[in-house]
Amino acid sequence: MVQDTAVWNLARGAGKVGTGDWEGFDGNLDRIWRAAEHWSAEVKGADRLWLCWSLNDRWCKLQQRLVLEAGYTPVVGWDPAHGARRPSILPGAVAIDFNRGLGYPVLWPHVPLEFAFLWADKLAFWHSDLLIRIDKMNKLVALFDGLRQGQMAAVKSTGGLRHWFNFKQHRYWELVGCTTRLASRRQFDAGCGWWRPFRLHPNTPREQYEFRNQHYWDHGAGVMYWKRHCGGEVIDIRERYVSEGHFSITADRKYLKAASKAEEMDLNYDLRDCANRLGLGAYLGE
């Protein structure tokens, strides 16, 4: 299969900022603030929000059903690089064109997640290729419901055994979690958060740049820094707790690359089989 194709190349080039990357950011925070006014208006009156990012329509519909079953409101966003078509939105879910007013050629969920304090009191989130058993989903919901303002929960990643004691290589992963408005705001004010590399965050104190540069560069390293160096409150979710339902390149050595993530999800995994393995077949609705 094709290894380097248009969507992936776009994400590494002109579309870098939309992947949540400060290296590609033009410094125009006002534009994001204005876009977030639209996001906030779309969820007005809704509560218990859960961000679902549609890359593959069938997978996203299943995720919406699981979120609805958990008593949360699915907030569905999408990436223009995978086609501008609005995804299927189930009754009870909310669709938001997070790219309205931004016009990024690529848009990953890290953008609305980084700026959650502008539009949500509390926001749960997960990867587009993650499915979770109902009993585990219910336990996560109990955790999320119990979060106080200023707290958040996320998957802790140490980068494997070889980095177990190399704490500067650790990060929090947006595989699944929940943040609060105050936690998101405190991260932003401290120059931390989900975007990479967090040393380039516009609020990074000049005297901390070199120290931050010693830390891992990828998404969520700033959240780990916020906890360890800024007094942030993050409740750990064990990766092993949800890894059985993460159908991604990290879960399959024979994973085949394609023109886009959307195509890869169908190429490498049969959704019905994945759902049945986790006891979720009844939620397919097909």
N, C-alpha and C positions, 0 to 999 in steps of 0.2 A: 504493500500500500504506500501511498504518498506520505512522506515524512514531514516535509516543510511546505505548507500550502498557504494560500492567500490569507485565511483567517488568522493563523498563527503568526505569520509574518507581519500582518497589520498590528497585532497585539504587541509585537516587539519594536515596532517603528512608530508610524504616525498615530496609532491608536493607544500608545503606551499609557497616557494619562488615564484613559478610561478603564484600564486594568487596576487602577489604584496604585500609581507609581509616581512619586514626587519628582523623579528625574524628568518626566514628561510634562510636568505641570507648568502652566504659563504664569502663575502667580495671581490669577484673577479669581479670588475667593468670592467676590461680589456676585459673579455669575452663578456660583453654586448656591449662594444664599438665596438668590432670586428663584432658582429652580426648586429649591426646597420649599418655598412658599406653595408651590403647586403640589408637592408631595404631601405636605401637611393638610392641605385642603381636601385631598382625595380620601384621607383616612379620618376626617373629622367625624366624630360620633362613633367610630369603631374602636374597639378595645381588644386587648390580648392579641397583638399583631404578630404574625409570623411570616418572614420574608421567604418567598419561594421564587427561585430564579429559573425562568423557562428557557431551556436550551433545546429540549425535546418535548413536544407537546404531550405525548402519552405519559412520559415520566412525570411531567409537571401536574397533570390531572390526578395521578395517583397520589402525589405529595399533597395536593390540595385536599383530597378526601381524607388523608391521614390527619392533617392539621385541623380540619373541620371536626373530625371525630374526637380530637383532643380538646375541643371547645375553644379553639383559637380562630382568628380571622386570617386566612391566607392573603398576603399582599404579594401580588404577582408582578414581577418585573421581567425584562427580557433584554437580550443583547442584539443591537441592530446588525452586527456582523454575521448573525445567523439568520438574517432575513427580517424585514421590517414588519412582517405580518403579526398582528396582535394574537397572542396565544389564546387557547380556550380558557374561559373563566367560568368556574362553577358557581352556582347560586350560593351566596354567602361569602364569596371571595371578593377582593378588591384589586383591580388592575391599575397600575401606575406606570405611565411612560416616564421613567426616571431620566430619560435622555432629552426630554422636552426642555428647550432653553439651553441645553449643553451642546448637543450636536456632535458628540464624540463618535468616531467611526467604530469604536469598540466600547462596550460598557459591561463591566463586571459588577457583581453585587457589593464589592468592596467600596464603591462610591457612595451609595445610600447608607451603607453600614458605617463608614467612617464619620458621616455627618448625621447619625441617628438623632443627636441632640436637637437637631433643627426641626424634626418632624414626628417623633414618637416618644411617648413617656417610657415605654418598655417595648423592646423589639427582639423576638426570637428569630433565629436564622438557621439555615443549613445548606449544604452543598446540593446541587441539582441532581447528583448521582447517588444520594444517600437515601436509604429506606430503613426504617426502624420498627422493630416489633412493637405491637400495641402495649404490652406490659412495660417495656422499657420507655416507650413514648410517654406513658402515664407518669412514670417516675421522673422523667425529665420535666414534664409539665409541673409537677409538684415543686421541683427545684426552682423552676422559672417563676412560678407564682409567689414563691417565698422570698425572692430577691427584693432587697430594699433599694431605694434610690441611692446611687453611688456604688452599688455592687454590680457584678456581672458574672456570667459563667461561660466557660469555653473549654475546648479540648486542648490539653497540654501536650506538647510535642517536644521530646528531648533530642530528636534527630537520630535515634537509634542508640544501641549500647556504646558505640565508639564515642559518642558525645555525652554520655550519661553525666559525667562530672565536668564537662566543658559548658558551664552554665551560660556563657555568652552565645552559645549556639542554640539555646532553647527558645521556643516561641509558643504563643497560643495560636491555635489553628481554627479557622472559621468553619470547620467541618459541621459542627452543630453548637449552638450556644444561645445566649440571651444577654442583651445589654439593657441598661437603663439610661434615661436621658442624662442624669447627673454623672454617671460613670463616663459616658461618651463625651460630655462637655469637659470633664476634668482631664481626660486623655488629650483632647484637642488643645486645651490650655497649656498642658505640660509638654506639648510637642511630641506626643506619642500617638498610638492608634494602630489601625489596620494596614495603612498604606506602606509601601516599601519604596526605597530604604528610609527608615524613619529618621535617620540623622539629617535628612534634607527637609524635614517638616518645617514649615515657616515659623513655628514657635520654638524651635530648638534653640536654647541659649548658646551663644557663640562659644562660651567656655566649655560646653559639654560635647561639642562636635567630635573631637578626636576620640573621646571615650565611647560615644555612641557608635562611632565608625568601627570599633572593635567587636561590635555585636552582629548577630546574624542579620542579613539584609532583607529576608523575605517577609511576606505578609504576616502580621501578628507579632513580629519580634518587638515592635513598639509597645504592644499590650503587655508582654512579659516584662519589658523594661519599666513600664508604668507601675506594675505590681512590685517589682524588686527594688526600685530606686525612687519611686514617687509616692509610696504608701497606698497604691491602688488595691482595691478589694476584688479579687478574681477567684471564683470557686472552680476548682479543677473538675473536668469531666474526663474520665479515663478513656483513652483512645480505644482500648480493647473492648470497652463497653458497647461501642457502636460499630466497630470495624467490620463485623460480619456483613453489614448491610451497605458497605461503601464499595460500590461497583465502579472502580476507576482503574487507572493505569497502575496504581500502587498495589492493587489487589490481584493482578494477573500478569505473570511474566510473559505471557504470549499476547499481550494486549496489542491490538493493531491500530496504528494511527490512520487518520482519514482527513478529509478536507476541513472538518470542523468537529467540535466536541459533540454536537448533536448527532452527526453521523456515526461517530465512534461509539456512542451509547447503544445504538441499534446494532452496530457491526460486531461488538464484543459481547453483548449481553442480551438475552431474551427476557423482556420485562416480565412476562407471565411466569417464567421459571424463577426469576429473582424474587418476585412477590410470593410465590408459593413456598419457597424455601423459608421465608420469614413469617409464614402464616397470614399473609396479606392478600391472598387471592380474591377474597370477597370484596376488596376495595378497588378492583380494577375497573368495574363498571363497564365492561366491554363484552 
